[in-house]
Each structure stands twice: as C-alpha cells, then as structure tokens.
Amino acid sequence: MQFSPEEIEKLKTMMLFLIRRKSNESAGHCGFHLKELEPILQQLVDEGKVELRPTINNNKYFLPNGNSR
C-alpha cells in the first residue's frame, strides 16, 4: 500500500495518539499493540462497513461487495 506524505503524517499522528493514550492509562507500564484495534475493526464488521474474509494465511478486512470506496 502506498501513502502520500500527508497520509503518512496523519497515520503517524494517530499512532502516536494511541501509544500516548496507552502509556497514560497504564502509567507507562504497558505498551500498545496493534491487536488492540481489533475490537474497533469488529465494530466496522458489525456495522456492515467492512467484511472479514478468510485468505490463504489469515483473515483480512475488505469493503463489502468488492467496493473500492
């Protein structure tokens, strides 16, 4: 996946927000792991905004009905 410099900055800002939040909530004792985003992804599945489908190696998230937008 390719991102523009602006998109990369937005992603970095969001990741830093998540890491800081985890650090604040745990008083610096716990690190952030990407698996912590799975409940939010599951909410997107439950809302019908994305689909979770099996692939050769694992499950991946897709837009419903092959939509690309």
NORWO-V274631 format. One line per field, one symbol per residue. ss: DSSP state (H for helix, E for strand, L for the rest). phi: phi as a letter, one per 40 degrees, with the letter a starting at -180 (. if undefined). Layout:
# NORWO-V274631
ss = ???
phi = ???
This chain:
# NORWO-V274631
ss = LLLLHHHHHHHHHHHHHHHHHHHHHLLLLLLLLHHHHHHHHHHHHHLLLLEEEELLLLEEEELHHHLLL
phi = .bbcdcccccccccccdccccccccbfgcbccbdcccdcccccccccgcabbbcbdcacbcbccfgcbb
